[in-house]
Amino acid sequence: MMVALKCNSKSSDIKAYDYKIKNINLKIDNKNPLYNTYLEVGDVDLGVYKINDFNLINTTIKDTLFFRTEFKGGVTNNDSYALSFYHTFNAETGIGYWYKKIGNQF
């Protein structure tokens, strides 16, 4: 039996060391049929690279976590990324990670 978990969290600004993250919106709902986790971040400044309009969605099917993310980055915000990846545990091979590049535009 799965326990229901539902959480909404928003933060306008987080700073740690030289990293800055702005406009964070996190939604978790493991009973939602469309997604279990949704993460939206307005701006991420890593010092050497900037990320904007970051969106990540997650769903779980059996023992596999599926993710899809899209974001823009770069100095002029012209780099576009779209990635799908998943994480699973296989008793024979152990933990597995796979990703599929949907598209990048530089």
Secondary structure, DSSP 4 states (H G I P E B T S, - for coil): -PPP-EEEEEEEEEEETTEEEEEEEEEEETT-SS-SEEEEEEEEE-SS-EEEEEEEEEEEETTEEEEEEEEEESSSS-EEEEEEEEEEEETTTEEEEEEEEEEEE-
